[in-house]
Amino acid sequence: MAEASDNQRMAPARVHRAVDRIGALPDDVLRRVLSQLSSREAVHTCLLAQRWRDLWRSVPIINVSFGEFEDSDDDAEDTFEREAMFKKFVNRFLMLRNPVGLDEFRLDYSSSTGDRPGDDANLWISHVLQCNAWAVKIVNRGEPLELVPGVFSSSFLKRLHISSAILVPDFFNQLQMGCPALEYLFLSDCAIRDLEIFSKTLEVLILSEEVSFDDQASISAPSLVTLSIEGDLCFGRLPILKNMTSLKTASVLLSGDLADCDADAIRQLLESLSDVRSLDFCYADRKLMMEKNFRWCPTFSNLINLTLHTWCVHAEFYGLIVFLQNSPSLKKLTVKLKQEGMSAITGELEDRSFTCEQLEIVEIICLETSELLPRVTRFLRDSGIRLDQMRIVTGTKSDVSVTKNKSDVSGPTAGE
């Protein structure tokens, strides 16, 4: 045994060649892997080996970001030079890419130069739509993009996400005519110049973070299933909702400087949402006094899940009682409590009783130090809600934010 061991020690060392196990995968799998990288990183893989040289040219997802150039160690002296580098890269990438189909285009854009911010972005959007991209996400960190409606022409586009842009008149008409398959639209920090928004195909519409209209707008979407109006919206007046016959889920946050957010406007808005099965409603504007016996809240016959916020517990629980009186099928009530602000809808009630025979659970989300929590739990117990029906969730300020968690419906991809 000792001799064998000595012979083994004297034998020349074996040379182990590295095996490229990843490179042995099929091309389609590797392209999917590269799609999880930024486009700049995907291009850099061409240096790995001959096997990788041209794979980036056919990736199904393009993900270009100005941030990579902003934080790079290149010798760019200022933001303008980095923007020029970024635009040159994207132009070259799209030019050298193979003429194959495209699933998604994600653009993190910045523009501080030029008379018309977004000229490059318009060209890129037009190009990827000609490659049959079904999802386009435009995130802008510079001057608002001036998007040209005509570039949105594709029978394949299903999901569109736009932030920080000016949507000129006829933009939505072009979406209706030029993108007949569009199902999902997310708009954030956008100035909308159209006052009539109509879509036969939209199923999800999200307006978020300072979306503004020049005047009172109307939104008509007979196929809409999910509607979300949230963030610090800058409506001069509440939009009129029409033809929401398919709507099942709605999240509405009324905040900011709403010039005409009166009782009639609230009634019209809620009436348009009266057939939903799930509703998250937050009133965070100035205090609003309802006239006695004014029917501002409709009957929500189909409502199963209801989420209300701090406003509903002010004025001796006026808002909460009104909603519970008009939600006969309710199974779950969620109340999110914040200490800040005294926004409320107030009024007088001749009858403060309510019956929610289907109610199974009441969830209260609040800070651990919430002074409102004892009042709310006492009110619920006095109203016939059992302790075993209550669930109290405490956490940080972000947990009780009035803004809905966007991981549900906020982007072109599930990972957004």
N, C-alpha and C positions, 0 to 999 in steps of 0.2 A: 504494500500500500504506500509505503514511504517512497519507493522507487517510482511508482506511477505518479505520485505527487511531484517528484523532482522533474520528471519528464514534462509534466504539464507546465511547470514553471519555466522550463527552458524553451518550450515551443514558441514560435513567433506569434506575436499578438495578432488577433484577427481584426480586420478592418470592417467596421459596421457602417454601411451606407445608409444615410437618412432616407426614409421612405416618405414620399409626399402623399400621405393618405387623403388629405383634403383634395389635392389636385386630381386624385383618381375618381372623384365623384363625377357624375354626368354634368354636362355643360349647363343644363337647365337648373340643376340644383345649385351650382356655383353662382349662377347669375342671381338666384334668389338670395344667396348669402351676401353677395355684393350689394344687393338692394338695401340691406340693413345698414350699410355704411353711407356716409355722405358721398356725393358724387366725386369730390376731390380725393377722398380716401380710396374710392373704387378705382380711379384712374391710377393711383400710385401702386396698385397691385400688379400693374403690367411689368413692374421691375422684378417681381418675384421669380418668374421663370417664363420660358417660352409658352408654356401651357396657359399662362394667365394673360398673355400679351393683349389679346383683343376681346376678352370676356366683358370688360366694362362697356364696350360699344353696344351691347344688346341687353343691358339691365332693364327689367320691367318697371323699375321705380327710379325716378330722377329726384335727388334730394340735394339741392344747391343752397348754400347759406353764405351770406355776406360775413357772418360771424367768424367763419374760418379765416377769412382774410384780415378781419379786424384784429384778431388775436394772434396772427402769425408773426414769425420772426423775420419776415422779409424786410427789405430796406425801403419800405414805403414811408414817405415823410409825413403824409397827412391823410385825412379821411378821403379826400378827393382822389388821391392816387390809389388808395386801396379799393375804392369803388370802381375805378377804371380797371384795375387788375381783376376784380370779381366779374365785371361785365365781359371782359375779354375771355375769361375762362369759360363762362356759360355759353357765349357765342361759339367758341371753339368746340366745346363739348357737344352741343347740339348739331354742329356742322359735321363732326367726325362720327357721330353716332350712326349705327347701321339703320337703314330704313325698315325697322320692324315695329310691331305694335307696342304700345306703352300702357301700363296700368295707371300709374300715378305720377303726378308732377308736384313736388313740394318746393316752394320758393320762399326763402327768407331774404327779403329784399331791403335795400337802402339806397336812397338817391338824394343827394344834396345839390346836384348840378343839373343844368339844362332848363330850358324854358317850359317844358312839359314833363314833369316828373312821371316816369313810368313808360316812356316810349319803348325802352328795351323790354320791359316786362310785357307790354302788349304784344310785341313781336314773338317773345318766347311762348306766351299763352297760345297765340295763334298756331305756332309751330307744333306744340305738343298736342293740341286738339286735332290737328291734321294727322297725328300719329295715333289717334283714337284713344287718347287717355280718358279713363272713366272717372278719375278723381283729380281735382286741382285744388291745391291749398296755397294761397298767397298771404304771407305774413310780412307786413311792411313796417320798418322802423324809422323811415325818413319822412320827407314831405308826403302828404296824401297822394296816392296814385290817381292819375286821371285815366281811368280805364275806358277803352273804346268799346262800345257795345258790339260793334260788328265782329270783333275777334271771337265772340262767344257763339260759335256756330259748329255744332257737333251733334250727331245722332247717338254718340256713345257716352257723352258726359252725364254722370249720375250724381256726383257729389262735388260741391263747390264751396270753398271756404275763403273769405276775403276779409282782411283787416286793414284799416287805415287807408281808405280810398274814397274818391268822389264818384258816385254813381249818377251819371248825367241822365237827363230825360230820355225816355225810351229804352233805358237799360233793361227793365223788367219785361218790356214788350219783346225785346230781342231774345231774352232768355226763354220766353214762352214760345216764340216762333223758331229760334235757332237751336234750341237744346230740348227737343221733345222728350228726352229720357230723364231729365233732371228730377231727382227725388229729394235731395238734401241740400239745404242752403244755410250757411252760417255767415252772418255779417257782424263784424265787430269794429267799432270806432269808424263808422262810415256815414258820410253825408249823402242822404238819398234825395234826389231831385224829383223823382216820380211821386205823384200823389195818388195814383191808382196802381196797386200791385195785384196782378192777377196771374194765377198759375193753375193749370188743370192737372199738373203732374206732381207738384211738390207734396211730399209726405212728412218732411221734417223742416221746420223753419225756426231758426234761432237768431234773435236780435240781441246783441250784447254790447256792453261797454260804450256808452256815448253814441249810439246810433241816433241820428237826427233827421227830421223832416222839415221842409220849409213851412209847411202848414199841415192841417189835418189830413191824414192819408187814410185810404181804405185798403184793406187786405182781403182778398177773395181767393180762397184755395179749397175747392170742394173735396180734394183728395187728401188734405192735410190730416195727419194722425197725431203729430206732436208739435206743439207750439211753445216756444220759450221766449219771453220778453224779460230780460234781466240786466242787471248792472246799472250804472248811472246814466240812464237814458235821457236824452235831451229833446223829447217830443215837445213841440209847442203846445200841442193838444193831443189827447189820446187818440190812437188810430181807431177807425171803425172796422170791426171784423165782420165779414160777410161770408155766407156760404161755407160755414165750418161744419158741414154735415157729417164728416168722417172723423172729426176730432175726438181723440180718446184721452190724451194727456196734455195738460197745460201748466206752465209755470210762468207767473206774472208778478213782476216786481215794479210797483209804481213808486218812483222816487224822483228827486231832482225838482226842477222848476217847471211844474205842469200848470200852465196858465189857466186851463179850463177843466181841471180835474174836479168837477162838481158832482152832485148827486146823480144827475141824468147821465153823465159820462160813465160813472161807475156802474149804474144800472145797465146801460147799453153794453158795456164790456162784459159784465158777468152773464147777461142774458145770452150773449154769443157763445159763452162757454158752458151753458147749463146742461149740455148732454155729455160732458166728459166723465170718465171713470176715475181719473186721478187729477187733483188740482193742488197746486202750490201757489197761494195768493198772499202777497205782502203789500201792505199799504204803508209807505214810508215818506209820504208828502206831509203837507201842513195838516193841522187838525181840521176835520170836516164834520160839521154838525148836520145830521139828517132830521128832516121835519118829522113830526110824530105821525106814525102810520104810513110813511112814505115807503113803498115797497121797492127798495133798491137792490135787494138780493132775491134772485129767482129760486125756484125749487130745483135742486140738483137730484133728479130722480135716479140717475145711474151712478152717482158718485160713491165710490168705495173707499178711496184713499184721499184724505184731506190734510194739507199742511198749512198752518197759519203761523203768524209771527207775533212779536211782542204787542203790536198794535191792538190785537184782538182782546187782550186782557185789561186794557185801560178802560176807563169809563164804566167801571163795575161790570166788566166782561161783556159789554154790549155787543161787540163784533163777533165774539165767539158764540154767544147765545143765538144770534141771528143766523149764523151759518149752520149751527146744529139743529135749529128749528126747521131748516130747509134742506136737510140731508138725510132723508128717511132710510136710505140703504147703506149708510156709512158703516164700514167695518174697522177702519183704522184712522185715528186722529193723531197727528203729530203737531206739537206746539214747540216752536223754537223761540227761546227767550233771550233777549239781549238787554243789558242794563241801560244802554245809551238810547236817547231820544224819547220823545213823548208823542210821536205821530199816532193818530187814532181816528177812527170813524166813531162818532158818538151819536147818541139819540136816546129816546125814551121808549120803554117797552111796557105795554099793558100786561103782557103775559111773559114771564121770564122762564117758564118751564119748557122742557124739550124732552123728546123721547127718541132715543136711538136704539131700537130693539136689536139691530144687527151689529152694534158696536162690540168689537172683540178686544181691542187694545188701544190705549192712549199712551203715546210716547212723548216724553217731555225732554227736550234737549236744551241744556243750559250750562252756565259756568258753575263750578262747585260753590262759589260764593253768591249765587243769585239770590237777591232779596225777594224776587217775585215767586220763587218756587213754592214756599209754604202757602202763599195766597192761592196759587193755582191748584195745588193738590187739595187744599181745604174746599175750594169751590167745587172741584170734581167729586169729592166724597159727598158733599152736601147735595149734589145733583144726582146721586145714585150710582156713581162709578165706583166699583169695588177696588180695593187695593191690589188684588191679584190681576186686575186689568191694566194697571199702570206700570209703565217702564220708564225709569228716569236715567238719562244718559248725560253724564257730565264730562266736560272736556275743556279745550282751549277756545279762544275767541274764534279761531278759524272753523271750529266744529259747529258753531252756532251762527255762522255767517248767513245772511239773508240770501246769498247767491247760491244757486243750485250747483251741485258737484258736476262739472262738465265732463267727467269721464263717461257719463251715460250717453251723451249725444253730441259732443262738441267738436268732432273733427272728422276728416275724411277717412281716417283709419281707426281701427280698434285700439291701437296703441297710443293714440293722441291724447 
